[in-house]
Amino acid sequence: MTRVLGSIALMKRRSLLLGLPALAVPAWAQPAARSVLPRIAAVPGGVGRVDLGPADVAPQVTVDGRRVLVLRDGAGWVALVGIGLEAKPGTTLPVQVTDASGSRMAAVRVQPKQYATQQLTVAPKHVQLSPEDLARHEREREHLREVLQHWSAAPPPTLRLRTPTAGRRSSSFGLRRVFNGEARNPHSGMDIAAPTGTPIAAAAAGEVIDTGEYFFNGNTVIVDHGQGFLTLYCHLDEIGVAAGARLAAGGELGRAGATGRVTGPHLHFGVYLNAAAVDPALFLPAVKAG
Ligand SMILES: [Zn+2]
């Protein structure tokens, strides 16, 4: 589809260059609302799609009691459910749909996906937190959990994100790290190579809902794009915005760095739907492997 649209865009540009009227684009190839949707993959760390059909008013959708993003897609409505990395393949997520006619249940069946596991053996002092650090981390984890539940009513203008910085992207989303035989939380974002001082741009228009200096994440900015669609930017050298600031897509929010628990400068980029960390690669333009 991208290729088809790309070639139509190219044809249009050529027509303009030649001073000819643009070719009529058939209805099926028009860039419809669908083009704002992410790539759908109903796997742990992916996005499930629930078609809700036509209605005058958007149905209200929840999963686990959390509001779910609902967008118009063509003639109907569609719910996009973030699936947590902890979801078990083969299970179904109960999705509650409420509209003018009442409530009904829908389901997203979680498909299998294998993420890599990395076994690391390190000196215990590198993985054991002091009681003070542990207490701080627990406070911050609770704060982050609350921020990620943030809900604003306006739908995001798009779910297609622009890359916050141009560096090489890791494919380590979902990587399970085991330190000295003890499993840690899987990697909940994408690491993008970025030397200290590189400007970091908002991946879409939105409002800054949290900034702070956190134990693991370092200097962090969280942006709300609407209806629980959030992006998170960590390890910043400098935070350039305050909570409440409105950002345009591509607006600078800080500079890359190596703050928090990291071994070198990079951007940790997270994407959330209904408070579930989902794979940023599903929302970014595809890159060639390599
Ligand atoms: Zn990371």
Residues whose N, C-alpha, C, O or C-beta is under 5 A from the ligand:
A	BS01	ZN	G189 M190 D191 H268
